[in-house]
Amino acid sequence: MHGIVKDFPGLRAVDHVDLQVEEGEIHALLGENGAGKTTLMNILYGLYRADEGQIFWKDEPVDVSCPSEAIRLGIGMVHQHFMLVRKMTALENILLGMRPEGYPIIRRQEQLQQADILCQKYGLKVNLRQRVDTLSVGEQQRVEILKALFRDAKVLVLDEPTSVLTPQETQEFFQILRVLRDEGHSIILIAHNLSEILSISDRVSVLRDGKKVCTIKTSSTNERELSRYMIGRDFLASNFYREATDQSREILRFQNISLHNSEGVSLLRDVCLCVHSGEILGIAGIDGNGQTELAEVLMGIRRQSGGDILLDGQSLGRWSVRRRWEAGLAYIPADRHQDGLIMDADVKDNTALRTYYQPPLSRTHILQPSQMRDQAAALTEDYQVKTPSVATQVRLLSGGNQQKLILARELQSKGNLLVACQPTRGLDIGAAEYLHTRLMDRRNQGRSVLLISTDLGEILALSDRIAVICSGKIMGVVPNTPDLSAELLGLMMGGSTLEEAKGWM
């Protein structure tokens, strides 16, 4: 890619960027949210048209005008937010848009065998007959990779692929990438985790504010240097100041909460937990073990099958989502695109989603646009949301700024409890550091945070106590002391109770 430029209204997202990827290499693309990484790759994949510049494929200039042209050339892309039809099976998603041999007659068994061969070859374990909306996030990612490999992709673009994986799954995934590289595939890895980049990539290109800063061999650099290139300063370790707080008052209590799906399968099993004032309670676990369901039951999105939830000693009963927010439950959902924002609406409307019906945003049931603009402007300034204007569509903001926008909107609640699900998933270290600081500030003010994260490092950095969930059941709760063993937490995440895990140590 040579001299690539892409402008959006009021913003130059990519500014004369050159990028060269060799055959059979893993090339990392590093930069903060908003640096232009995903935009650059969307141009390569044909989702956007460059305003200036040229793409060369095997030394020949090409016009990648649409994704089908990119696929024809041999370019595949796995987006950070998956492009899957949730009501279709994994196999149907893999085949979607293709005309396999025998079309229009579907030879489903042959296609299933072909896809299964790829699964076995690369260790991509997924039930191909299962509907996508019943798969875990990690399994959905594997379906996306299979889609690209099924189309014989030679260049595979992966946007934040490890943000949904556990450390063990990440190492297995990296082994898959090495196999692909050794077979001659080229992989472009959009990432923020510096240690992962150093362990897997051959070269790394760094973008900042839409411009390329450098391209260097990974073997000749380190985390400090990459951080300086990416954000203009050294990476700061997560050593947060913790004020002594009064943690004697109980804010939230789960009493034997259970949840079953429509088929009667148990998703939550007799969950008993409490959150105190002035603490961060971290919930650790491998993705897909009931974390999202627990948060949605708490917020009223799902109705529990049994048990009760007490907020400040008061049963939430059958309270609506709105009433729970008004009672003081703020919520950062795990999927900001699907559950947190209206992507085609602007910043102004998204900041008003919680309070549009209240004065001063509404008078006699009539919206007040000027008041909505003023509120959005104040919130974006207070929470450092970078946006050309409050009239900008939310989909044009970077992931970090989208997450800050959700935080700004939710913390309008004057209550004491923030439920934060995967708050830094897919964010660069600068944006993650900002979110972490906000969570810790809230704790130091004597308020409470229920932190649900698959990032064990994040849980250990922020939590006062840690609860581990596995298959919808709480395996134990431990204080986060300096001598707490990550191995102990790992055993509990794998299904051992606290007592059993201590016995194995």
Buried (B, 14 or more C-beta within 10 A) or exposed (E): BBEBBBBBEEBBBBBBBEBEBEEBBBBBBBBBBBBBBBBBBBBBBBBBEBBEBEBEBEEEEBEBEEBEBBBEBBBBBBBBBBEBEEEBBBBBBBBEEEEBEEEEEEEEEEBBEBBBEBBEEBEBEBEBEBBBEBBBBBBBBBBBBBBBBBBEBBBBBBBBBBBBBBBEBBBBBBEBBEEBBEEEBBBBBBBBBBEBBBEBBBBBBBBBBBBBBBBBEBEEBEBEBBBBBBBEEEBEEBEBEEEEBEBEEBBBBBBEBBBBEEEEEBBBBBBEBBBBBBBBBBBBBBBBBBBBBBBBBBBBBBEBBEBEBBBBEEEBEEBEEEEBBBBBBBBBBBBBBEBBBEBEBBBBBBBBBBBBEEEEBBEEEEEBEEBBBBBBBEBBEEBEBEBEBBBBBBEBBBBBBBBBBBBBBBBBBEBBBBBBBBBBBBBBBBBBBBBBEBBBEBBBEBBBBBBBBBBBEBBBBBBBBBBBBBBBBBBBBBEBEEEBEBEBBBBBBEBBBBEEBBEEE
